[in-house]
Amino acid sequence: MSSKDIVLKAAGELFGDRDPGAVDRWVAADYRQHSSLAADGPEALRALVAGLPEDFRYEGARVIADGDLVALHGTYHGFGPVPLVAFDLFRVDADGRLAEHWDALTPVVADTASGRSQTDGPSAPSDPDRTEANRALVAEFAQKVLVGADYSVLTDYISTDTYRQHNPEAADGLDGFGAAAAKWAEQGKNLVYKTVHQVVAEGDLVLLQSEGEFGVPVAYWDLFRVADGRIVEHWDVIAPVPAELPHSNGLF
């Protein structure tokens, strides 16, 4: 089985079937957890799955596989008082077991600035032969524009013709993003990227996992779709970093 098949099968049994026994089949003994929702180890995950409510369900939007890393983008229902949009990133070990997990969650927003939902749009990666070129483009964009804050080169990376936006507070296009950024700055929430930790790519989809500040310390999860050498679509989750975590691994 591929890493993607393993993660989809494991997640389906753990969170679709809500089967705590799936931990024994799919989770490594030294499972490392970077979520604020559980501690390290299989038993903490078993307890989490066992405690899921009857109305819990996961609605998947897209999956990206990059070697031993597999990212899921979708929506959890019944995990809290409102549905939660989530990115989950799993590392699969050489034995085909889930060895490590990171995540970020944010509430679903019904009325978005662009009219797009936080998860709609193309669901499957395309252009597999362009994976490394697209990874390089987005990684360079991240270092020069996001971390380096050099917005003079923005149009070297983002299309001026098509930029579909799924952040609920930003409209489509570069003008839409600029207006949202200005509004955030007025609220004391400047977009500050400090470190990019992961660049996960498959075809035209590239996911960045970063940390920085947005008024408070945050984890940034940005998913980009690339076409013809430019970024044309963006989904994200911006999640505050908890001051205290139930484990020692940190969030990243």
N, C-alpha and C positions, 0 to 999 in steps of 0.2 A: 504494500500500500504506500502511496505517496504521503508526504507530510500533510498535504491538504486533505486527503481522504481520511487520514488518522484523526485530524482535528475535527473535521465535520462529523465523523462517526462518534468520537468521544463526546463532543459537545451535544450531539443529538441525544445520546443516552443519558448524559449528566443533567442537561437543562431542558431537553425536550421530554424525555421519559421521566425525569426527576428520579433517577435510579441511583441511590448511594452506592450500590454494588458496582457500578461502572468505574468507581475509583480504583478498585482492585484490578480491573482490566486495562485501564488506560493511563494511570497516573504513576509517575516514578516515586520511589521511596524517598528521594531527596528533593521532592518538588519544592521549588522556590516561588514564593508568592509576593508580588509587588503591589497588589491591590490593597486598599485600606479596609476591605470588607472581610478579610480572612488572614489567618496567620500561615506560616510556612507548613508544609507537610501534607500528606494525603488525608490525615484525620480531620484537619480543619476544613478541607474541601468537602469531605464526607458530611460533616455537620452542617455546612452551608447548604448542600443539596438536600439533605434530609429535612431542613427547615423551610424549604420553598413552599409557598402557599399553593392551594389547588388551582387557583386562577393564573398561576405564573405561566408565561410563554415567551418565547423569543422569536422575533420576526427578522430574519436575515435579509440584508440588502446586497452585500457583496463580500467576496473572499479573495485575499491576495496571498499567494504562496511564493516565498523567496528562500530556497534552500531549506534550512531547518526552522525557519520562521513562517508562521501563518497568522495573518491578520483577519479578523472578522469585523464587519461594520453592520450594525443593525439596531433593533429596538427591543428593550426588555419591557414586558408588561407584567404587572403584579409584583414587581420587585420593590415598589414603594407606592406612595399615594398617587403618583403620576407616572406615565410611561417615561422611560429613560433611553435616550440615544447613547450608544456605546461603541467604542473601539475596544476590542480584545486582541492581544498579541500573545501567541503561544510559541514556545520553543520546544521542538520535538527532539528527543535524544536518539542515539544510535540504536536503541532497542525498540523504537517506535512508541515511546511513551511521552506523555506531557511532562516536561521537565521544568518549565518556567512560564510565568504568566504576568502580564502587565495589563492594565485597563484604565479607561477614563469614561465617565458617564456624565450626562447633562440632561435636564428635563426637555421633553418634547415641547416645541412652541408651535401652536396651531396657526397663528397669523404672522407670517414672515415677511420681511421687507421685499424679497424677490418674488414672492408667491410660490417658491419652490419649498418642498419639505426638506428636512435635515438629512434625509436618506435617499430621496428619489434620484433618478438619472440612470445612466448605463450601469448594469449590474455585473457584467463579466468583463474581465480584462481582454483587450484586443492588442493587435500588433506585437506578438511575442518577440519578434526579431528586433524590436526597438527597446527592449527592456533596459539594456545597459546605457544606451544613449539617453533615454528618458531619466534614468537614475542620475546620471551625471548632470543633466540639465537642472533637475530639481535640487540636487545637492549643492551645485554652484549657486543657484538662486538663494538657497537657505543661508549660505555663508556670506554672500555679498549683500543681499537685501534684508533678510530677516535678522541675522546676527550682526552684520556690518552696517545695517540701516542706511545703505546707499540706494535711495529711491530714484536716483537719476538714471539707473540702468533697469528700472522696472520693466519697461517695454521690450528689453532684450529677452525676457523670460515669459511674460504674460501677454497673451494676445490682446491687441487693441480692437479686434473685430468681435470676438466671442469670449466672454468670461462669465460662465454661469456660476452663480453664488448660492451656497446652501447654508452659510452662516445666517441665522435667523434675523440678525440686525443689519445685514448688508444687502443692498440691491445688486442686481447684475452689473457687470462692467467695472472698469477701473474707477469711473466716477462714483459708482455706488460704494465701492470699497473705501475710496477717499473720504466720502461723506460720513461713513460709519466710523472710520478711524478718527476723524475730527470730533465727532460726538463723544467717542470714548475718551479722547484726550481731555475734553471739557469736564468729564466725570472723574478725571484723575486716573484713568485706566489706559496708559500708553502701552502699545504692543512692544514689549522688550523680550527679545529672544537671547538667551545666554549660551546655551549648549544644545546641539543636535545630537541625540543619542542613537537613533536608529533611522536608517533609510531603507524601507522595505519596498521592493519594486517587482511588479509583474506586468509586462506589456506596457499599456498606456497609463497604468495606475501606479502612483508612487506615494507612499505614506511616510511622513516625517513624525518622529516622536521626539519632542524637544522639551526643554524647561526654560523658564524665564519669569517675567512678572507681568501682571495685568492688573495693576493696583495692589495686588497681593501676589505671593509666589504661586505659580501655576505650572501645570503640565499642559503643553500644547500638542495636540494631535491634529495634523493637517494632511488631508488626502487630496492629491492633485491628479487630474487627468490631463494628459499631454497629447496634442495632435499637431503634426507638421512642425515640430520643434518649438512649440509654445504651450504654456499652460492655458487650458481653456475651461477648466471646471475645478471647483474647490468645495470640499466638505470639511468640517472640523468639529472638535470638541475642545473646549478650554475648561480645564478642571482645576479648582483650587487644590493646592497641596496640603494635606492634613498636617497639623502641627505634631501629632503623635500617631504613629503607625503600630499595628499589633505584631510587628516583626522587625528584624534588624537589617533587612536588605535595602531599604530605601525605596523610593517610588520608581526609580529608573534602572 
